[in-house]
């Protein structure tokens, strides 16, 4: 309830400057600038559990456990499998030598003074995963607009009458050789070998719900982060079902510790959580120690909130390929008041072809920061992050062209925003035909080579509203 009180309150007045791209008008509502093609900063407010602005639930406990001597994996897994609601780990220390799994909806794993000690060989503590994937229904319908701008939620469709409000749909954008060439990603060579950024013929998918249909126009529940340009692709919309996707699952109030192990990224590691094929899920009040690649959010995750999740490292992880503490895929993911302490990992990354809105809100890290990893994620908002330990090489924000790094990671992100971020160094570059923004951010812009710099608006002067996500959410909820 405290979270709702914050977002419904009047805009905070800590900042003084005003953004050129998003600003509060005389009507005390947000106004958006567009470029000459209609592109704008998108509405990120639907990120999170049940599209944001909804208190996280507290399901009733069906089973309470106490720690047993030795490995507790079997005891906890049996309780999860038998439960019809919540499993509570009572006070004490639980050794866990195997991976726990949650494979059904309407279940929460909760601690009450419980500490998990990962023992045995390196392994993951918890896997929350549904079954299967999207099942397409019917034939895809062509989107007929010549250009659908970033931030738009409405477009024209051939055969729109076949769709109805409430339909779950995929917006499918085939990747073409023409677009890869336009992005300058068809000439990547490393060690004399060509590198593939995104393979022509693959498809970038965006998961949405139909809000309304009027004539040949379809309006979605959430805007699109990436333009649909008929010059480079023929985009379609198609209905889907996902019967194996989990709903209303969570994990909360646990302390998870692992032995420190400096293991190469290709080796087995102690990790905390993987979550995928879920919708409307949450992870809150989790304290994690010494994991590598601690939290992985898979591509079929949707509307998930991570609240007050903190990861700490006592020693540096070596190796050229550093692990990531929070690795984001999926859509409508919210990291709220999370953080990382300790050196040797990337605190937050996005993976390939992620389509937002995804939001990192009030994040803290004492080294590096938020660094999209590879192959064209779109629609990320980093809002009010404090990243004081970043360096010129490991910046607090890194929206960039990674060229041949990794296996040809290339342009890692577009159409994304840093908002009132504080960090010594900020790397924000502008991809071809796209934009990245750094608005109200405090820190030194980093220039690398000849790559164009992104849009720095109100540098070193934080802007109103103090939080873009919270103001967008406040306005959306007030308009209901």
C-alpha positions in Angstrom: 0.0 0.0 0.0 2.9 2.3 0.6 4.0 2.0 -3.0 0.5 2.9 -4.2 0.5 6.0 -1.9 3.7 7.1 -3.5 2.6 6.8 -7.1 -0.8 8.4 -6.5 0.7 11.4 -4.7 1.5 14.7 -6.5 4.8 14.7 -8.5 7.9 15.0 -6.3 9.7 18.3 -6.5 13.3 17.3 -5.9 14.4 18.2 -9.4 14.2 21.6 -10.9 15.0 21.4 -14.6 12.7 20.4 -17.5 13.3 17.9 -20.2 12.8 18.8 -23.9 11.4 15.3 -24.6 9.1 14.7 -21.7 7.9 17.4 -19.3 5.0 18.4 -17.0 2.8 21.0 -18.7 0.6 23.6 -17.1 -2.1 20.9 -16.7 0.3 18.9 -14.5 0.3 16.1 -17.0 3.2 14.7 -19.1 3.7 16.1 -22.6 5.9 14.3 -25.2 8.1 15.6 -28.0 8.1 13.6 -31.2 10.7 13.5 -34.0 9.9 14.1 -37.6 8.6 10.5 -38.0 6.4 10.5 -34.8 8.8 8.6 -32.6 8.7 9.5 -28.9 9.7 8.2 -25.5 7.3 5.4 -24.8 5.0 4.9 -21.8 6.8 2.5 -19.5 4.1 2.4 -16.8 2.8 -1.1 -17.6 6.1 -2.8 -16.4 5.6 -5.0 -13.4 3.2 -7.4 -11.7 -0.3 -7.0 -13.3 1.0 -4.1 -15.4 2.1 -2.0 -12.4 0.3 -0.1 -9.6 -1.1 -3.2 -8.0 0.1 -4.3 -4.5 2.0 -7.6 -4.6 -0.2 -10.3 -3.1 0.3 -12.3 0.1 -1.1 -15.8 -0.5 -2.1 -17.8 2.6 0.5 -20.4 3.8 -0.5 -24.0 3.2 2.6 -25.6 4.6 5.2 -24.5 7.1 8.6 -26.2 7.3 11.5 -26.2 9.8 15.1 -27.0 8.8 16.3 -30.6 8.9 20.0 -31.7 9.4 21.8 -32.0 6.1 20.3 -31.4 2.7 16.7 -29.9 2.7 16.1 -30.1 -1.0 13.8 -33.1 -0.9 11.8 -31.7 2.0 11.2 -28.3 0.4 10.4 -29.8 -3.0 7.9 -32.2 -1.6 6.1 -29.3 0.1 6.1 -27.2 -3.1 4.7 -30.2 -5.1 1.9 -30.8 -2.5 1.0 -27.2 -1.8 -2.1 -25.4 -3.0 -0.9 -22.0 -2.0 2.1 -21.0 0.0 5.1 -22.8 1.4 6.7 -21.1 4.5 10.3 -21.8 5.5 10.4 -21.1 9.2 13.4 -19.6 11.1 16.7 -21.4 10.7 19.4 -22.5 8.3 18.5 -24.7 5.4 21.2 -26.5 3.4 20.1 -27.0 -0.2 22.3 -29.1 -2.4 19.9 -29.4 -5.4 17.7 -27.2 -7.6 14.1 -26.5 -6.4 11.4 -26.1 -9.0 8.1 -24.4 -9.1 6.0 -25.6 -12.1 2.5 -24.7 -11.2 0.5 -21.5 -10.8 -0.8 -19.8 -7.6 2.2 -20.7 -5.4 4.6 -18.6 -3.3 7.8 -19.8 -1.5 8.3 -17.5 1.5 10.8 -17.3 4.3 10.4 -16.2 7.9 13.8 -15.8 9.3 15.1 -18.5 6.9 18.6 -18.6 5.4 19.4 -20.9 2.5 22.9 -22.3 2.2 23.8 -23.7 -1.2 25.9 -26.7 -0.7 27.3 -29.5 -2.8 28.3 -28.9 -6.5 27.5 -25.6 -8.1 23.8 -25.4 -9.0 20.8 -23.1 -9.2 18.7 -22.6 -6.0 15.3 -22.1 -7.7 13.8 -22.6 -11.1 10.3 -21.1 -11.7 9.3 -22.2 -15.1 6.1 -22.9 -17.1 5.8 -25.4 -19.9 5.9 -25.0 -23.7 5.8 -21.7 -25.6 3.4 -19.5 -27.5 0.9 -21.4 -29.7 -0.1 -19.3 -32.7 -3.8 -19.4 -33.6 -4.9 -18.5 -37.1 -3.1 -16.7 -39.9 -0.9 -13.7 -39.2 -2.5 -10.4 -40.4 -0.4 -7.8 -42.2 0.2 -4.4 -40.5 -0.4 -2.0 -43.4 1.0 1.3 -42.1 4.2 2.4 -43.9 5.7 3.4 -40.6 4.5 2.7 -37.0 6.6 4.9 -34.7 8.3 4.0 -31.5 5.9 4.7 -28.6 2.7 4.1 -30.7 0.0 1.7 -29.6 -2.3 1.9 -32.6 -1.8 0.8 -36.3 -3.8 -0.4 -39.3 -4.2 -4.1 -40.0 -5.5 -6.0 -43.1 -8.3 -8.1 -41.7 -8.6 -6.3 -38.3 -12.2 -7.6 -37.9 -10.8 -11.0 -37.0 -9.3 -9.6 -33.8 -11.2 -8.7 -30.6 -10.4 -6.9 -27.3 -8.7 -9.2 -24.9 -6.9 -11.3 -27.6 -3.4 -12.1 -26.7 -1.2 -11.3 -29.7 2.3 -11.4 -31.0 3.6 -8.5 -33.1 6.1 -10.3 -35.4 8.8 -8.3 -37.2 11.0 -10.4 -39.5 14.6 -9.4 -39.6 15.8 -8.6 -43.2 19.2 -8.3 -44.7 18.3 -4.8 -45.7 17.7 -3.7 -42.1 20.9 -5.5 -40.9 22.8 -3.6 -43.6 21.2 -0.3 -42.6 22.3 -0.9 -39.0 25.8 -1.4 -40.2 25.9 -4.9 -38.7 26.7 -6.9 -41.9 30.4 -6.2 -41.9 31.4 -7.5 -38.5 34.7 -9.5 -38.6 36.6 -10.9 -35.6 39.9 -12.8 -35.9 39.3 -13.0 -39.6 35.9 -14.6 -39.2 32.5 -13.0 -40.1 30.3 -12.4 -37.1 26.5 -12.6 -37.2 24.6 -9.9 -35.3 21.0 -11.0 -35.9 20.4 -13.6 -38.6 18.2 -12.4 -41.5 15.0 -14.4 -41.5 14.8 -14.5 -37.7 11.8 -12.8 -36.1 11.6 -10.2 -33.3 8.3 -10.8 -31.3 6.5 -8.4 -29.0 3.9 -9.9 -26.6 0.7 -7.8 -26.2 -3.0 -7.8 -25.7 -5.6 -6.2 -28.0 -7.2 -3.2 -26.2 -9.7 -2.2 -28.9 -10.6 -2.6 -32.6 -12.1 0.2 -34.7 -12.4 -0.4 -38.4 -9.0 -1.4 -39.7 -7.2 0.0 -36.6 -6.1 -2.1 -33.7 -5.0 -0.5 -30.4 -2.8 -2.5 -28.0 -2.7 -2.5 -24.2 1.0 -1.4 -24.2 2.9 0.7 -26.8 5.6 -0.7 -29.1 9.2 0.2 -28.3 10.6 -0.3 -31.8 9.2 1.3 -35.0 7.8 -0.9 -37.7 9.2 0.4 -41.0 7.7 -1.2 -44.1 10.9 -0.1 -45.9 12.8 -2.8 -44.0 10.2 -5.4 -42.9 6.7 -6.7 -43.3 5.3 -6.9 -39.8 2.2 -8.9 -38.8 0.0 -9.5 -35.8 -1.3 -13.0 -34.8 -3.3 -14.4 -31.9 -1.7 -16.8 -29.5 -2.4 -19.0 -26.5 0.2 -20.1 -23.9 -1.5 -22.9 -21.9 1.7 -23.8 -20.0 2.5 -20.3 -18.8 2.5 -20.0 -15.0 0.6 -17.2 -13.2 0.5 -15.8 -9.7 3.8 -17.3 -8.5 6.4 -15.7 -6.2 9.3 -16.0 -3.9 10.0 -13.7 -1.0 11.7 -13.0 2.3 14.7 -15.3 2.0 18.5 -15.0 2.5 20.4 -17.1 0.0 24.2 -17.7 0.5 26.6 -19.6 -1.7 30.3 -20.5 -1.3 32.5 -18.0 -3.1 33.6 -19.7 -6.3 35.4 -17.9 -9.2 34.2 -20.1 -12.0 34.5 -19.3 -15.7 31.2 -18.2 -17.3 31.1 -21.4 -19.3 31.3 -23.6 -16.2 28.6 -24.7 -13.6 28.0 -21.9 -11.1 26.1 -21.2 -7.9 23.1 -19.1 -9.1 20.0 -18.0 -7.3 17.0 -17.9 -9.6 15.8 -18.5 -13.2 12.3 -17.5 -14.1 10.6 -18.1 -17.5 7.2 -18.8 -19.1 5.5 -16.8 -16.3 3.0 -14.0 -16.3 2.1 -11.9 -13.2 4.9 -13.0 -10.9 7.0 -11.4 -8.2 10.3 -11.7 -6.3 10.7 -9.5 -3.2 12.8 -9.0 -0.1 15.6 -11.4 -1.2 19.2 -11.1 0.1 21.7 -13.0 -2.1 25.4 -13.6 -1.4 28.2 -14.8 -3.6 26.3 -16.1 -6.6 27.4 -15.7 -10.2 24.8 -15.0 -12.9 22.5 -14.7 -10.0 19.1 -14.0 -11.6 18.1 -14.9 -15.1 14.7 -13.7 -16.5 13.8 -15.7 -19.6 12.2 -14.5 -22.9 8.7 -15.8 -22.1 8.5 -13.8 -18.9 5.8 -11.1 -18.7 4.7 -8.6 -16.1 7.1 -9.6 -13.3 8.2 -7.4 -10.4 11.5 -7.7 -8.5 11.2 -5.6 -5.4 14.0 -5.1 -2.8 16.3 -7.8 -4.2 19.9 -7.3 -3.3 23.0 -9.3 -4.4 26.4 -9.0 -2.7 29.9 -10.2 -3.6 32.8 -10.3 -1.1 35.5 -10.9 -3.8 36.1 -10.1 -7.4 35.1 -12.6 -10.1 37.9 -12.8 -12.7 37.7 -13.7 -16.3 37.2 -11.8 -19.5 33.5 -12.6 -19.7 32.0 -11.3 -16.5 28.7 -12.7 -15.3 25.6 -10.7 -14.8 23.6 -10.3 -11.5 20.3 -9.5 -13.2 20.0 -10.7 -16.9 16.8 -9.4 -18.4 14.6 -10.8 -21.2 10.9 -10.9 -21.4 8.6 -7.8 -21.4 7.0 -5.6 -18.7 9.7 -6.5 -16.2 10.2 -4.1 -13.2 13.3 -4.0 -11.0 12.2 -1.8 -8.1 14.7 -0.7 -5.4 17.1 -3.6 -6.2 20.9 -3.4 -5.9 24.3 -5.0 -6.2 27.4 -4.5 -4.0 30.8 -5.9 -4.8 33.0 -6.0 -7.9 33.5 -8.4 -10.7 30.0 -8.8 -12.3 27.7 -6.6 -14.5 24.8 -5.6 -12.2 22.1 -5.5 -14.9 22.2 -6.6 -18.6 19.6 -7.1 -21.3 19.9 -10.0 -23.7 19.1 -10.3 -27.4 15.9 -9.0 -29.0 14.2 -8.0 -25.8 11.2 -5.8 -26.4 10.1 -3.6 -23.4 8.8 -1.8 -21.6 11.3 -2.9 -19.0 12.1 -0.7 -16.1 15.1 -0.5 -13.7 13.8 1.9 -10.9 15.9 3.3 -8.0 18.6 0.8 -8.6 21.9 1.1 -6.8 25.3 -0.5 -7.5 28.8 0.4 -6.2 30.5 -0.6 -9.4 29.5 -0.5 -13.1 25.8 -0.3 -13.7 23.2 -1.1 -16.4 24.9 -2.4 -19.6 22.7 -3.9 -22.3 24.6 -6.9 -23.6 23.8 -7.8 -27.1 21.7 -7.8 -30.3 19.1 -5.1 -30.1 17.0 -4.9 -27.0 14.5 -2.0 -27.1 12.3 -0.1 -24.6 14.4 0.0 -21.4 14.0 2.7 -18.8 16.7 3.2 -16.2 15.1 5.6 -13.7 16.7 7.4 -10.8 19.6 4.9 -10.5 22.6 5.7 -8.3 25.8 4.1 -9.7 28.8 5.8 -8.0 31.4 3.2 -8.6 31.3 3.2 -12.4 34.5 3.8 -14.4 35.3 5.1 -17.9 35.6 1.5 -19.0 32.6 0.0 -17.0 30.1 2.9 -17.3 27.0 3.4 -15.2 25.0 3.4 -18.4 26.2 1.7 -21.5 23.7 2.0 -24.4 26.1 1.2 -27.2 27.4 -0.5 -30.3 29.5 -3.4 -29.0 30.7 -4.2 -32.5 32.5 -7.6 -32.6 32.6 -8.1 -28.8 31.5 -11.5 -27.7 30.2 -13.2 -30.9 29.2 -10.0 -32.7 27.0 -8.4 -30.1 26.8 -5.2 -32.2 24.1 -2.7 -31.3 22.9 -3.8 -27.9 19.9 -1.5 -27.4 17.8 1.3 -29.0 14.8 3.4 -28.0 15.9 3.4 -24.4 16.1 6.0 -21.7 18.3 6.9 -18.7 16.3 9.3 -16.5 17.9 11.2 -13.6 20.7 8.6 -13.4 23.7 9.5 -11.3 27.0 8.0 -12.3 30.6 9.2 -12.9 30.5 7.9 -16.5 27.7 7.6 -19.0 28.0 5.9 -22.4 24.9 6.6 -24.5 25.2 6.1 -28.3 22.7 6.6 -31.2 22.0 3.7 -33.5 21.1 4.3 -37.1 17.5 5.3 -37.5 16.9 5.1 -33.7 17.4 7.1 -30.5 18.7 6.6 -27.0 18.2 9.3 -24.4 20.0 10.3 -21.2 17.8 12.9 -19.5 18.6 14.7 -16.3 21.6 12.4 -15.8 24.6 13.5 -13.7 28.0 12.3 -14.9 30.5 12.6 -17.7 29.4 11.5 -21.2 31.8 8.9 -22.7 32.7 9.3 -26.4 34.0 6.2 -28.2 35.5 6.5 -31.7 33.2 7.9 -34.4 30.0 6.4 -33.2 27.3 9.1 -32.8 26.4 10.1 -29.3 22.9 9.7 -28.2 20.6 12.5 -26.9 21.9 14.1 -23.7 19.0 16.3 -22.5 19.5 18.5 -19.4 22.9 17.1 -18.5 24.0 17.4 -14.8 20.6 18.9 -14.0 18.0 16.4 -12.8 14.5 17.0 -14.3 10.9 16.9 -13.2 9.2 14.6 -12.7 11.8 13.0 -10.4 10.7 9.6 -11.6 9.4 9.1 -15.2 8.0 5.7 -14.5 6.1 6.7 -11.3 4.6 9.8 -13.0 3.5 7.8 -16.0 2.0 5.2 -13.7 0.2 7.8 -11.6 -1.3 9.4 -14.7 -2.5 6.0 -16.1 -4.1 5.0 -12.9 -5.8 8.3 -12.4 -7.2 8.1 -15.9 -9.0 4.8 -15.3 
